[in-house]
Amino acid sequence: MRKKYLSALLFGALLFASTGTFTSCKDYDDDINNLQTQITANADAIKKLQDMVGEGKWVTSVVGIENGIKVTMNDGTSTDILGMNGEDGKDGVDGQDGTVVTIIDGYWAFDGVKSEYPATPGSASEAHEIKISEDGYWEIWNTETGAYEKTPYAVAPISAAQNTNGSWTITIKNADGTTDSINIPATALASIEVDEPQGYNDYSASKDMTYWYGVVNEDVKWGWDGEETMEAGFYSKLDKDVRVLLNPAGVHGDSYNYTLKNSAGVEADVTFFKTAEPYTGAALTRATSANGLWVLPAEVTKKPAADIEQLRRELYLSFKVNDGEAYRLALEASDEQGNTVRTEYDNTVTLEEADAKKNDWVSIESEYYCLIGETYYPEILKQWNKGGQVYKYKLRLNQDPTNLRRAEVYGATVTEDGQGYVATKEAGVYNPISYDICGVFINGETFVRENAISVYFTNEMTTDQSWEVNAINTALDAKVVDRTNLDSYIDDQLETTGKVFVYTYTYDLSEKVAALSDTEKLVWDQAIQRGTIFSMRNDWERYPNGLIGGEGEYNSTNLNWLMNRHMTWSINPRNAKENPNQLTVNFYVSDSWDGWTNDEATIEAANFKLNTAYQLTLYVADPENRTKNVTEIVLPFEFKQPTLDIKHVDGKFTTWSTVKWTDGNTYPALNVYGHLCNADDNMQLPLYDSFTAWKAKDGDKVTGDYQQYVDNAEYYDITFDVPANSQVMGMTGNNQTAQLDNDLNYAAVDHNLNTFIDWTELNNVATPDNKILPIYMDVDYKFYGVYDSNVEDFVLFPSSWLASSKLDTKSDTYTTERGTHKVMLTNDDIDFTTPKGGAYYLFDDLDGINAAPRAEINGDTFNEINHYPFTGFSDQAVSYQGHNITGLFDATDNHFSAVEVGDMTTPVAVEPHVLTKADFTVESTTGNRMIKDASIQPDASKIKVYLIPSWSERRATSADNVAANITKINAFRGGMLVVLPQNYNEQDGAVITVTLKDVWGYTNSFKFTVTKL
């Protein structure tokens, strides 16, 4: 029979393809062979697909190709299934291209063209697969007629149809009229786990469950008029639906059967689930869950009354095995091919007899705003009161006459099954309707609750749309907020004291608002006026995607909800005088969120995570219908490390450099050039201008330099050990921690500085090697008290002005005046530069024609009077607290030494002197001052050095004994006069070293050579 059919079919195909005659038996035989080859190839292809499905593989792509379809599996393997061709490979009767049926936007699509036939017309329970009619056309389910109806779309010999659960059915029409088909899953489940609760009010996820059972010994009448009957029997159910996480996320959860199994692999007596549903409940193209979350609705099971005692006994015995402990079970998912995946045995089920009583409270959740013409089904909240023990319920309109009258006018009714409600008349817009509920628990107890829910019906005046605004991808440079002006919503989340910082984002929505329809603009204006701009924090369940992002332990609904609370947002009206349509979003950061200040990890968790992508979605909702939005505003944001605001800076008395520390690492080094405190000889250290820790001078607020700290200064912690008898930033002792605010003090008077180092501690390291006493400063600076700045530790060096200065002569060698043994050095010959770049002068000088004492000219670049803690420059010995600082030319503590030029080993004695007014005379013919030769006579073997004072120009007097034409006595420039020994001949000389010493024992020196001309 089949052979005849194939022959006739093939003959027709060949006749259609020929040019007029049929003559070759060989051609006929070849076609028969080709046909058999194709039949065998398709059989092999089907077998190959079956084997791959058995191995756990799944289909990723089905596409139509010439004369068939191509199936691609998740491992990349492709399989072609082809029809039976005519001679030219195209024109055989069954040589049509394969048909691929998919679902697009919820409608059946044939070869990529969306039809008018809905694929998922209602809830998941109403979905029916597409099928093939007896005469070869596609049939779809008509929910209104409750039957399949034939479409005008013919079925090709090779076809692939996508099922409502995502799987594919491939059908091959055989030549004898029969068909072969195979079902291939669209994804394979790799793992499954029961989801954990994501917050204190998240009851839809838990690994700890209760199995309620109720014994109903006789029929129970219930309903509004006793019209319903609950038959006697043994009823049982889990206390809650179970939320599961499926991996991969795109898996079709409703393609699997779910059971709870004990460690022996036997199905437990507590497993009764309805078909899995996507957790989000969104209207998707297919029943998929984008985040991999699915809900397994707990189903009530009923067993005959005759078996009650046996069922109760068996149930008790199954739990008795655990001696009263919770039943530990694994959740197993299995597909049509028998593949299974299980969770760990970490789910517990406890047996409890239903304890609901008559009229126990049942909590109900329903939409508050509902659209005209749409049917809604309220949800019994299983987690509250006795909701988990409800068997069945019915609704009715509340019987208050006013409510019934409104219901009649507005067309509000209850669905035929009594479990939903709908309004059909436009008059129902914005008017509330109340509903009562009655029902029965699984133990036969009944309940009635009047005015259980109240809803508003409204028209749909907006079309959901989404606006994506400019993303934030920048440093989190926030500014402190005055808490007296802080939004109360944020202030209420903070502890009584503590700072909060804000980063403000703005975006002009004018172009997008202008594109709204006139009707949408009316709703927009109303929404902006009433402030119906919502996100996750406003309604966790309605806006679960209000804030998404984070990673690792931070990627949780709890923390995203918390981050969402640490924001405020607003949109200016279209008619605003300034910045109309401006979106403003404020991101708040603080270390003082109430309840989140236990430790660093807790504080960090309560704030936005850096270098992490988030997405904020704001829902501008219709104020009269919160279920509909004018638009969704999507703001992607990712904050980077804040810009470092407290930096190292060279101050008036400080310089930064680097130093290699004992651990082998290189750290910043802070050299602070100390001042002498006359009261105790300690080194006072002015740290205050070493950091940008101060706000700029503000004339409006009458604040000057070093009066107000920057807002982050209190979060800049420095830990250190303080040398004995010393103080650092007001602290004494070891392991002390100071902050840059308050502890970094400014004082105009040295002895009021709160950092000083004891004289003895410094003298111990200064003598004799000029060493510096280092203090390691461990820095912990957190931006806003939250984010680690990664600022390096540094080393503090209490430094000597003298030892850190540059001290040298401008020339290496000086030659005596011809015919004499003397040479004069002035300030021009000495390069004495402080570490801050200021010039220091060793000698008195001239300022024009006037004498300029050394202390005065040093004051221009360095305050000698207040700050010089080193060798004096006179013949006077100065004593502070018993620590002598002798004058440079004080003979009691010679600061000069010399060796002969040549062998450089023979010492030469140096004798210091200080000249006075008596050592000067005036040359009568010129008015020039001159040093008396008698005052500077060379010694036989010693070098003499003289401190020469400066003299101002003055009017000549008779006492000067000058010529009559001389009217003034000329100024004289001071310096240091060196007189070589009398026994030095021409070219003889000496190398002279001058050593300066400060009060703590630090030294600096310069040397020069003097030769006799």
BAVOBA-916336 format. One record per residue (C-alpha): x, y, z. Coordinates in steps of 0.1 Angstrom, whole numbers, plus 5000, padded with zeros to 4 digits. Each point is the difference from the previous one (the first is absolute). Example, Ala and Ser with C-alpha at 12.3 -4.5 7.8 and 13.67 -1.06 7.14 Angstrom:
BEGIN
512349555078;501450344993;
***
This chain:
BEGIN
500050005000;502750245010;502149924970;497150074976;499450335017;503750104998;500149894963;496950214991;501350295020;503449994984;498549954966;498050325004;503050195012;502149894970;497250074976;499650355013;503850054996;500349844965;499850184966;497349764986;500949635000;501049745025;502349744984;502949895023;499649715024;503550085012;498950355011;497149845019;502349765018;502450295009;497250205015;498849705020;503649965013;500250375008;496749995018;501149705021;503250185008;498150315012;497749785021;502949835016;501850345005;497050155018;499649695022;503750035009;499550375007;497049935023;502049735018;502950245004;497850275015;498449745024;503549905011;501150365007;496850075020;500749695020;503550135007;498450325015;500650234970;497450254989;499150194969;501250364996;498850074964;497549874975;499950174966;498449924967;502349914971;499449904964;497949685001;500149965037;501350135034;503350035018;500149925037;503050135020;500749865035;501750175029;503349834992;500050164966;499149684982;497650064970;497749754985;498150044967;496749834994;498950014964;496949924979;499949774969;501050194969;499149974964;502649984972;501250355003;500249985037;497250255006;496849914982;498949675015;496549995015;501549985034;502950224991;498850305019;502250205024;499549915036;497650205022;501250155033;497350115024;501150235028;498450245026;500650374995;498650255026;497649735012;498649924965;500649704978;502450084971;500449804969;503450024984;500750325019;496850174991;497850085031;496449894996;496950125017;499749695021;501150035037;502349735012;499450085037;496550145002;499850025037;501649845030;502549714997;497149765006;498250134969;503049944977;499649724974;502649884976;499550044962;499149684982;499549864965;496549934986;499249684981;500150184967;503450165006;499350355014;501250155033;497450025027;500050245030;497950015032;497150245002;499450095036;496550144993;498749684983;502149775021;501149814969;502749994974;499450184968;501749964966;502350284987;500650064962;503649915005;500949674984;502549765016;503249934980;501349644998;502750105024;498950245028;501250125033;497650165025;501050185032;497949915030;498750245026;502649865025;502850084976;500749654987;499849904964;498049734982;501549894967;497649814977;500849804968;497049904978;500749664986;499049894965;497549765013;498150285018;501449925034;502150255020;503149975022;500850275026;502550075027;499850255029;503350195007;500450225031;501050364994;502450005030;501449755023;499950065038;503449995014;499250075037;497150085023;499950155035;497250125022;500450375003;500850165034;497950295014;501350344987;498850215029;498050005032;496750024981;500949754972;497949705008;499949844965;503449845005;501049765028;501649665004;498049955032;496449894992;497049875019;497749734986;496550075012;497449735000;496350015008;497549735008;496550064987;497849725013;496850114983;499050234971;500250375008;497750264985;501550344993;499450304977;497850295002;496949795003;501549665007;500149934963;503549855001;500949665014;503449895014;499949624999;501149805029;503649894996;503650045010;501450344987;503650115001;502450264986;503250185006;499650335019;501550214971;500950004964;503749924994;502250234981;502949844982;503050124981;500749824967;503350004982;500350114972;497750295004;498349954966;498849655009;496349944996;499049915035;496649884989;501549724980;500949815031;498349805026;500950075036;500049775030;501649995035;502049695006;501549845031;503649885002;498949664986;498950174968;496349935008;497450264995;498850155033;496450015010;500150385000;500650064962;497150164982;500950294977;498150174972;501750104968;503050235006;499450374994;502650284993;500650185033;499650354984;496649924985;500850234971;498449964966;502949854982;500349864964;500149655016;499749875035;503650085008;501550175030;502850254992;501649965034;499649625003;497550035028;496949784999;497149945024;498749655007;496450065012;499149775028;497049794991;497449865024;499649624997;496849825010;499749635008;496849805006;498350025034;500149625002;503850005002;500350285026;501349795029;502449814978;501350324983;500450175034;501949705014;502349984969;500850375002;500849985036;502149704995;502050164972;500950295024;500449775029;503149864983;501750335008;498949985037;498150334997;502850184982;499450194969;499949804968;503150084980;499449974963;501450094966;498050174973;500249814967;499250134965;499549754972;499350054963;498149794975;503149804991;500549905036;503050235007;500050115036;501850275020;499850035038;500850255027;501949925031;498149825028;499750335018;496250054998;498049935031;496349915003;498249985034;496749835003;497250205016;496249955003;498150304986;498950215029;497850264983;496850095018;496750134988;500450354986;503750025006;501550304983;501249954964;502250274984;499450094964;502150194975;498650154969;500650284975;498850335014;499650164965;498549784974;499350064963;496549994986;499449684981;502849805016;499449715024;501949995032;500649725025;500950095036;502749805018;499649835033;503150095020;501149665012;502650155024;497550205021;497549865025;498449684987;500450084963;502249694994;497149775011;497450144976;498449734978;497750214978;498450345001;497450214982;499450374996;496950204998;499150374998;499750155035;496350015007;499950375011;497350164979;502250294989;502749754989;497449794981;498750314983;503450114989;500749644988;496950014979;500850334985;503649924994;499649654988;502049845028;499649635004;501649685013;501249744976;498049684995;502349805022;499750265027;503850055003;500550324979;498450334993;499550244970;498450324991;498750064965;498550354999;501850334995;497950155027;502149805024;503050224997;501650115033;497249865022;500749735027;498249675001;500249785031;500049625000;499349745027;501749665002;499049675014;501749675000;500949675017;503349885015;501449664994;498749885034;496450094990;499750325020;498450294981;500650375000;498350314988;501550354998;498150304988;501750294982;503049784995;501350204971;499250344984;501150094965;499950304977;499249954963;501550234975;500650054963;503549954985;501150344989;503749934996;502149764980;502949855019;503350124986;503650025011;502450294999;503749945006;501950315011;503750075000;501949755021;502150105030;503549864998;502150245021;501850055033;497750025029;500950355009;497350085025;499450325021;499150035036;496350085007;498950245027;497749775021;497850295009;499050024964;500149634993;497049814985;498249855030;499749674982;503849975000;500550175034;497749755017;502349724989;503050155016;501249995036;499650325020;503650114993;502149944970;500650144965;498349914968;501450074965;498150034967;500849964964;497450174978;499149904964;497950204977;498549934965;497850214978;496949794990;498550274978;500649834967;498549675013;497050175016;499250194968;499649674982;497149895023;496550014986;497750285013;498249745022;503249875014;501250365007;496950055021;500749695020;503750105002;499250345015;497749845025;502749745010;502650275004;497750215021;499049725023;503549855001;499149654988;503549924990;500949675014;502749745003;500849695020;499850165034;496450114994;498749664992;502449705002;497749774981;498750244974;503450154991;502549715006;502350144973;499950355014;503749955009;502149724987;503749945001;502749935024;502149695000;500949715023;498550055035;498850354989;497849864973;496949955021;496550135001;500550115036;503050224993;498650144967;496950105019;502250175026;502050184973;496750114984;499150155034;503250205000;498950204969;497550284994;498650114966;497850264985;498950134967;499250374994;496650084984;499850094963;499150355010;502850055025;501650354998;503549845004;501249684985;496649864988;499849624997;503349975018;500549665016;502150025032;501349695018;501950035033;502249715011;500850025037;503149855017;500749995038;501749805027;497150095023;497049814986;497949895030;500749645008;502949974976;502950135020;501349685017;503249974980;501750094968;498449714981;496550105011;500650364991;501249904966;497149774994;497650295008;501450214972;500349984962;502849774990;502750154978;500949874966;496749814999;497350044974;496650095013;496850104982;497450235015;496549994985;497550275009;496449924992;497950314992;496649855009;496550114990;498750145033;496649864992;501349664990;503249905018;500249694978;500850214970;503050234995;500350304977;503649884996;502949825017;503250215003;503049785000;503350145014;503049774999;502750115024;503449895012;502050205024;503850005000;502550095028;499450355012;502650264990;502650045027;499250325018;502450005029;503550004984;503550045011;501350364995;503250185008;499250255027;501850305013;502149785023;499749664984;501149814969;498949664986;502449754985;500449625001;502049775022;500849634999;498749855032;501249705020;497549774983;501750074967;497150204986;500150374990;497750235018;499250385000;502250185024;498950325018;502850225012;498850265025;502550265008;499750065038;499950325019;501650055034;497850045030;502050225023;498249875030;501349644998;502349974970;497549754984;499650014962;496650134991;498749864967;497550204979;498149724981;496950204992;500850104964;501449664989;496549884988;497250154980;497849955031;498850365003;497250184982;501050324981;499550335016;496450124997;499550375005;496249964999;500149775031;502950195015;502249705001;503850024994;502849764992;500249695022;496650075017;497849734984;500849654992;498849834967;497049785005;501949684996;502850095025;498449815029;500349674980;503850044995;501449785028;503749985008;501449755025;503550035014;502349955030;501050325018;503650045012;500550035037;499250335016;498750124967;496650074984;498749944965;496750164989;499150035037;500649635007;502649845023;500949635003;500049714975;497449904975;498250335001;497550104973;499350364990;497850164973;500950284977;497250215015;500450145034;503249805006;501850184972;500250345017;501050344989;501850245023;501650334993;502249965030;502549714999;499449885036;496349964993;500749744973;498849655011;502949814984;503550025016;503049775005;501949995033;503650155000;501549685014;498449784974;501450224972;503450055015;500549625003;499749964962;501550334990;503349955018;502449924984;498549874967;497450264991;497349724999;496350084998;497449855024;497449834977;496449955010;498049754979;496550134993;497449734991;497350174979;496449884997;498050254980;496449914990;498150234977;496950105018;500949755027;499149724975;502449944971;503749925005;502150264983;503149784998;502150305011;503549895009;501450005034;502850255005;503050075022;500250315021;503550155004;500450275027;502750194981;502650265008;500050324980;503750025003;500949654990;497550014971;501350324986;502550054971;503150165014;503150084978;502250284987;499650144965;503749944993;502249725011;503150225004;500550365012;503350204996;501350265024;500350364990;503350074984;502850055025;497849905029;498949695018;496350085001;496849924980;496550135005;496949784995;496550154999;496549854996;500650004963;502649735005;497849765021;497249794985;497849935030;496649874987;497349865024;498249684990;497050224990;502150204976;500550315021;503450185002;501750025033;502750255009;502949955023;501150365003;498750355004;499650174966;499050334984;496650104987;501050284977;502050245022;498649875033;501349725021;497749694999;500449785031;500049634992;496849925019;498250264979;501149894966;499349645009;496550095009;499150054964;500449634992;500349835034;498850125034;503349985019;498750155031;497249735005;501449714981;503849985001;501049725023;503649994990;503450165006;499850375008;501850264980;501650215026;502549965028;497249945024;499349655014;496249945002;498749745025;496649844998;499249765028;503749925005;500649914963;502550254987;499950154966;503350194997;500650284977;501949934968;502950225011;499849905037;503649905009;498749755026;498649774975;502150034968;497949944969;503050034977;502749754990;502750004974;502849804983;502950104979;499649994962;502349734987;500149715024;496550085013;500949845032;501850265020;497550195021;500150375003;498550185031;497250244993;499350285023;496650184998;499550375008;497350264998;500850364990;498350295015;499750374993;503350065016;501749794974;499050244971;501350324988;499150254973;502350084971;500150395001;500250074963;497249764989;497749955030;500349634996;500049785031;503049785005;501049735024;503050105020;503049804991;500849955036;496749825005;500649744974;503749925002;500949654989;501149755026;503349824996;498449664995;496350025005;497250094977;497850285012;496450054990;498150325008;496350075001;499750344983;496950215007;498350224974;499850385003;497550244985;500950314981;499850315021;500850375000;503650095007;500650195033;503050195013;500849705022;500849804969;503050234991;499449974962;500850254973;497750294996;498549874968;499049685016;496350035010;499249645008;501449685015;499449724975;498249685009;502149685007;498949654991;500549745026;501149644996;502749775011;503750094998;502649724998;503650085009;502649734992;503149955022;503050234997;502249714990;498049924968;501850084968;498650044966;497949714988;499749875036;496649965013;497549805021;496749834996;497650145026;496849825012;497250185017;497549795019;496650115012;498049815027;496550025012;498649955035;499149634994;503549924988;499550004962;502850164980;500850144966;503250144987;501850164971;503750034990;502150214978;503750054992;501950325006;503450054984;502550285002;500450204968;
***
